[in-house]
Amino acid sequence: MISDQGSAREVWYLLVSLEDETGNSAEVHVKDYLGWVPGQYVPLQREALRDPATGVHLKAFAHVPLAELQEAQSEILLRMAVPARIRPFDRNAPQTQELRVFNFYFVMAQTADNLERDWVFLATQYEIGQGEFGAEAVAVGWVELKYFQLWTTREAI
């Protein structure tokens, strides 16, 4: 669905759950309609995003921002963990898990590039597969971009 709102056009997707989630069925039957979601929040590929310059899968390194280190009052700093949530732009959304700082994750979707405002959808592996490597197993959730340094190369220190 494409929504015209003023001069901006926004793409929306209707999310559903299927009776046969394996993808092996010749026919597709919808089990449940989950709802409409803005397109920018839906990772359409099964692979992590790639850096356009290097072609390397985009990774994110969890850290505490310098401003919060200087304040030394941050709840993130005290727990040394970053909360992942079920949706972006909502710090009160239910938490999927806590991500330990100094760990790497793969970026599956990104709302934009503003460190203070935007969010990324992370996974523990670069590809979402099926079965034990399906979305339930490797998807982490939405986190604020300000807690991550994007890693666009294969180089390490």
N, C-alpha and C positions, 0 to 999 in steps of 0.2 A: 504494500500500500504506500502511496506517496501522498503526503499531506502538504497542501499549500498554505503557508502561514505568512501573510504579507508577501514579501518578495523572496523569502527563504523557503526552499523545498526540503522537507525532511522525509526520509525513508523509515518506515516502520515494518516490523516483522511480527507475524502471528506465531507464537511458540506453541507447540503441541507435544504431547507425549504419544507414542505409538504403541499399539498392541504388541508388535514384534520389534523390539529395539535393536536387534542384531543387524538389520539391514539385509538379511538373507532371504526375506520373503518376496515373492513375485508381486504380491499386492500389498499396498500400504493402507492400514486402517488406523484412524485416529482414535486413541483411547480417551484423551482429555484435552481440552483447550486450556492453555495456561495463561494466555493473555497477550496483548500487544506490547511490544518493546521498541523504543527508538533504535534505529539501525546502528548508531554509533556505539551501542552497548552490546552488540552481538558479534562475537568473533565468528566470521564466516568460513575461515579456513581451519583445517585440522592441525596446522603447523604454526609455530610461533612466528610473529612478524619478523621480517628481515630488514636489516639496515640497507637503505638504497645504495649507499656508496660501497660497502664491503660485501654485501650479500650474505653476511653472517646472521644467524638467528639472534634476535635482540634479547639480551639478558638484562636482569635488574639485580643490583647488589644492594641489600638492605643495610641502611645505616641511620644514625641519628643526626639530623641536621645541626650544623654548627650553632645556629641561634638557640636551639634547645639545649645543646651542651653547655653553652655559656650561662643560660638561665638555671640549669641544674635542678629544675622544678618539674620537668616533663614526666608525665606518667609513662611515656614510651621509654624514657631513659631509666626510670626506676625498675621497670619490668624487663628492659632490654628485648622487647618484642613489639612488633607492629601488628595492629589488628587488620585482618582481611574481612571484608563485608560482602553481603549478597548483592549489593548494588552500589554504584558510584554516587558521589556528591551527597551522601547522607551518613554522617558520623554516628547517627543513632540507629542505623540499619542493623539487623541481626548480624552477629559476627560468625564467620565460618571457621576461623582458626586464628591463632597468633603465630606470626612469622618471626623467627629469631633473627636478630640483626647479624650482619656479617655473613649471611647466606645468599646464594644465587638462586634466581627463579627465571623462568622464561616468560616473555611478554606476549600474550595472545591478542590483546586489544588495548588501545590507548585512546582516551577521550580527546586529548590534544597535548601540547608541549609546555604548558605553563606549570612550573614547579609548585607554585603556591595554590593553584586552583584545580589542577587536573588529576586524573586517576588512571591506573593501569589494571588490567585483568591479568593475573599471573597463573602459571602452572608450574609443576615441579619437573616436567619433561618438555622437550621441544615439540612433541607431537601428541595429539590426543587420539588414541586408538580405540580399540574395542575390548570388552571383557575386563581383565585386570588392569589394563592401561586406558580404560574409558574415562570420560569426563569426571565421573564421581571420584575416581582414584587420583587423577593428576591435577584437576582444577583446584586452585587455591581460593580465588575470589578477587574482589576489587580492593585496591589499596591506594592511599594517597601517594602521588608521584613524589612529593617532597621527601619521603622516607627512602627513596631509591636512587641510585646512580645507574643510569642506563649504560650497558656495556656492549659496544658495537663491534668489537674485534675479537680475535682469538688470542691476543696477547695478554699476558698476566705478569704481575710483579712477583 
